[in-house]
Structure formats: C-alpha cells, structure tokens
C-alpha cells in the first residue's frame, strides 16, 4: 500500500519572493522556485495577478496536496489589477493560461514578469507587427508542458522571461525541455 493511501498531510506555505521592492536587500528579493520545483510531491504555484492568486490559493487550501504558494514581493502594499471580492470567485485551474493566439513568438513567463511581458508584447504588436502568444504558467511544478509545446509548434519561436538568478534558474529547465523535445520546430536559436 502506498504511503499516500494511508494518510494525507496537506500543507500550503505562502511566501512573498522576488524583486521590485524599494529598499530590499539582495536576500530579500531572491526567487527560490528553481530549488522548490525539484522537491518530489511539492506543487509550486506562482500567480501573476490578484484573481489568479485568490483562486489558486483557495484551490491549494481545499486540495489534499503539499504546495508552495509564491506571491510577488513587488505586489505587497500595492493594488493589484482588478478588484477581488470573496463572492463569485471560481477556483483557478492548475494549467497555464494562454494568450490571445499570437503567431510569431511564444513568450513563457510567470509571476511579476507577466504584466511586463504583456506590455512588451503589446508594444511589439503596435510598433513592429509581431504577434505574441504569452503563456502565464501560474503553476511551476508541474508546469503546463502541453500549452508550451502547442504554442512553440505554432510560432516556431520561444522566449522565456522570468526573475531569478542568472545561472541555474527555472527558465533554463523550460529552455532545455524545448531544445530537447521541440528542436525541429524552432526556426532559429
């Protein structure tokens, strides 16, 4: 009999991480997702907006899972886009949230980088007629590989944007998987 069949030990750990703080020391703005995504059986969630945060946090609390729930430090003390009330919220799904069907470039991101990537994508569309499909991962372990693969096969290009250290970051794992599984779908490095 598997251990999980004998008992469950649900746990949700909510931590503010990341940059975009004024006055925060370097250790206060670290991102730990690359460390925690390597722990078997631990779900790692990193929403980019208030509505997703509310839905994903509710889902994590109600589920019988072990979950690290990251929220961006830069959002502390600031109003997130959109009002969130307790009534009428639907639980968010664990899968990533795809963009509006871009055809020229896939941008894969999460957390605080999502709004910035969306602004950049809108500027690319407006000024250079580059159509971007933005994928907000929301859940980093497990991540929505199917959404990434479908988008990269369509656009033949991928850009991974995230806030983490220069070396050994979470985005490197996604880049490695894309290079391994989708190399023949890419048009250029």
C-alpha positions as CSV (number, residue, x, y, z in Angstrom):
1,X,0.0,0.0,0.0
2,X,1.4,3.4,-1.0
3,X,2.0,5.9,1.8
4,X,-0.4,8.4,0.2
5,X,-3.2,5.8,0.6
6,X,-2.7,5.6,4.3
7,X,-2.9,9.3,5.2
8,X,-2.7,12.7,3.7
9,X,-0.7,15.7,5.0
10,X,-1.9,18.7,3.1
11,X,0.1,21.9,3.6
12,X,0.2,25.3,1.9
13,X,3.2,27.6,2.5
14,X,2.6,31.1,1.3
15,X,5.7,33.2,0.8
16,X,6.4,36.6,-0.8
17,X,9.5,36.4,-3.0
18,X,11.1,38.3,-5.9
19,X,12.3,41.8,-6.7
20,X,10.7,45.1,-7.5
21,X,11.0,46.3,-3.9
22,X,12.5,49.6,-2.9
23,X,14.9,49.3,0.0
24,X,15.0,45.5,0.0
25,X,18.4,43.9,0.4
26,X,19.6,41.3,-2.1
27,X,18.5,38.4,0.1
28,X,15.0,39.8,0.4
29,X,14.5,39.7,-3.4
30,X,15.6,36.2,-4.2
31,X,13.5,33.7,-6.1
32,X,13.5,30.2,-4.8
33,X,11.3,28.4,-7.4
34,X,14.2,26.6,-9.0
35,X,15.0,25.0,-5.7
36,X,11.5,24.0,-4.6
37,X,10.4,22.7,-8.0
38,X,12.9,19.9,-7.6
39,X,11.2,18.5,-4.5
40,X,9.0,15.5,-5.4
41,X,5.4,15.8,-4.5
42,X,5.5,19.5,-3.8
43,X,3.3,21.7,-6.0
44,X,4.8,25.2,-6.7
45,X,2.3,27.9,-7.6
46,X,3.3,31.5,-8.7
47,X,0.3,33.7,-9.8
48,X,0.7,36.9,-11.7
49,X,-2.4,38.7,-10.6
50,X,-4.9,39.0,-7.8
51,X,-7.7,37.0,-9.3
52,X,-5.4,34.0,-10.0
53,X,-3.8,34.4,-6.6
54,X,-7.2,34.2,-4.9
55,X,-8.4,31.2,-7.0
56,X,-5.2,29.3,-6.8
57,X,-4.8,29.9,-3.0
58,X,-8.4,28.6,-2.5
59,X,-7.7,25.6,-4.7
60,X,-4.5,24.8,-2.8
61,X,-6.1,25.1,0.6
62,X,-9.1,22.9,-0.4
63,X,-6.9,20.2,-2.1
64,X,-5.1,17.5,-0.2
65,X,-1.7,18.5,-1.6
66,X,1.6,20.0,-0.4
67,X,2.0,23.4,-2.0
68,X,4.4,26.3,-2.0
69,X,2.4,29.3,-2.9
70,X,4.7,32.2,-4.1
71,X,3.4,35.7,-4.5
72,X,5.5,38.6,-5.8
73,X,7.1,40.9,-3.2
74,X,6.6,43.8,-5.5
75,X,2.8,43.5,-5.2
76,X,2.9,43.9,-1.4
77,X,1.3,47.2,-0.4
78,X,0.1,47.9,-4.0
79,X,-3.2,47.4,-5.6
80,X,-3.2,44.5,-8.0
81,X,-5.0,44.9,-11.2
82,X,-8.7,44.4,-10.7
83,X,-10.9,44.2,-7.7
84,X,-11.2,40.8,-5.9
85,X,-14.0,40.0,-3.6
86,X,-14.8,36.8,-1.7
87,X,-18.0,36.3,-3.6
88,X,-18.2,34.8,-7.1
89,X,-14.6,33.7,-7.5
90,X,-14.1,30.4,-9.3
91,X,-11.2,28.2,-8.5
92,X,-8.4,28.6,-11.0
93,X,-7.1,25.5,-12.7
94,X,-3.5,24.4,-12.3
95,X,-2.7,24.7,-16.0
96,X,-1.1,27.7,-17.6
97,X,-3.1,30.5,-19.1
98,X,-2.5,31.1,-22.8
99,X,-2.5,34.3,-24.7
100,X,-4.7,35.6,-27.5
101,X,-3.4,33.4,-30.2
102,X,-0.2,35.0,-31.3
103,X,1.5,33.6,-34.4
104,X,5.1,35.0,-34.4
105,X,6.6,34.4,-30.9
106,X,5.8,32.4,-27.8
107,X,6.6,34.1,-24.5
108,X,6.6,31.8,-21.5
109,X,6.6,33.6,-18.1
110,X,5.1,33.7,-14.6
111,X,4.8,35.9,-11.6
112,X,5.7,39.6,-11.7
113,X,7.1,39.3,-15.2
114,X,3.7,38.6,-16.7
115,X,2.4,42.2,-16.7
116,X,5.7,43.5,-18.0
117,X,5.8,40.8,-20.8
118,X,2.2,41.7,-21.7
119,X,3.2,45.4,-22.1
120,X,6.2,44.4,-24.2
121,X,4.0,42.1,-26.4
122,X,1.5,44.9,-26.9
123,X,4.4,47.3,-27.9
124,X,5.8,44.7,-30.3
125,X,2.4,44.3,-31.9
126,X,1.8,48.0,-32.2
127,X,5.3,49.1,-33.4
128,X,6.6,46.1,-35.3
129,X,3.5,44.0,-36.1
130,X,4.9,41.0,-34.2
131,X,2.1,38.8,-32.9
132,X,3.0,37.3,-29.5
133,X,1.4,34.4,-27.6
134,X,2.0,34.9,-23.9
135,X,1.8,31.9,-21.6
136,X,1.4,32.6,-17.9
137,X,2.4,29.3,-16.3
138,X,0.8,30.0,-12.9
139,X,1.9,26.5,-11.7
140,X,5.6,25.8,-11.9
141,X,5.5,22.2,-10.6
142,X,4.1,20.6,-12.5
143,X,4.1,23.1,-15.4
144,X,1.8,23.0,-18.4
145,X,4.1,21.4,-21.0
146,X,1.2,20.8,-23.4
147,X,0.4,24.5,-23.6
148,X,4.1,25.4,-24.2
149,X,4.5,22.7,-26.8
150,X,1.4,23.6,-28.7
151,X,2.4,27.3,-28.8
152,X,6.0,26.7,-29.8
153,X,4.9,24.3,-32.6
154,X,2.6,27.1,-33.8
155,X,5.0,30.1,-33.6
156,X,8.3,28.3,-34.1
157,X,10.0,30.7,-31.6
158,X,10.2,30.8,-27.8
159,X,11.3,33.4,-25.3
160,X,11.4,32.6,-21.6
161,X,11.1,35.6,-19.3
162,X,11.5,35.2,-15.5
163,X,13.1,36.9,-12.5
164,X,15.7,34.7,-11.0
165,X,19.5,34.4,-10.8
166,X,21.5,34.5,-14.0
167,X,22.6,30.9,-13.7
168,X,20.7,27.7,-12.9
169,X,17.3,29.4,-13.0
170,X,13.9,27.9,-13.5
171,X,13.7,29.2,-17.1
172,X,16.7,27.1,-18.0
173,X,14.7,23.9,-17.3
174,X,12.0,25.0,-19.7
175,X,14.6,26.0,-22.3
176,X,16.2,22.6,-22.0
177,X,12.9,20.8,-22.5
178,X,12.1,22.9,-25.5
179,X,15.5,22.2,-27.0
180,X,15.2,18.5,-26.3
181,X,11.6,17.9,-27.4
182,X,10.8,20.7,-29.9
183,X,14.2,21.5,-31.6
184,X,12.9,20.7,-35.1
185,X,10.0,23.2,-34.6
186,X,12.3,26.1,-33.8
187,X,13.3,28.5,-36.7
188,X,16.4,29.9,-35.0
189,X,18.4,29.9,-31.8
